[in-house]
């Protein structure tokens, strides 16, 4: 039996989006969410929180999402954590680049907060299948 998604690390510099995502995932999805406002904070938080899934904003000051993703993959303890990017840039070229890095999927902004927990859980549930493509 596949493990159920329970713990999500959210990395988002926009405070409003961070609040909406955290509330949506916790209240509607029953998930435990740790919200970080920067890539540096996320990297410091990871060892203690140990998420199953990371929702990672692409465009952030100081350290963007792709840079955070590369750092995650460089460390044995975080290399296998499932990562899904959050982005407003959804051109085919941008999506291809993000998936090419090794991200499992991309959630486009704006997203529907009411269904976000379902989207995250579906991506998680289908992660082995999605990695094939």
Beta strands, then each sheet from edge to edge (+ up, - down):
strand 1: 7-11
strand 2: 32-36
strand 3: 53-57
strand 4: 82-87
strand 5: 105-108
sheet 1: 2+ 1+ 3+ 4+ 5+
end
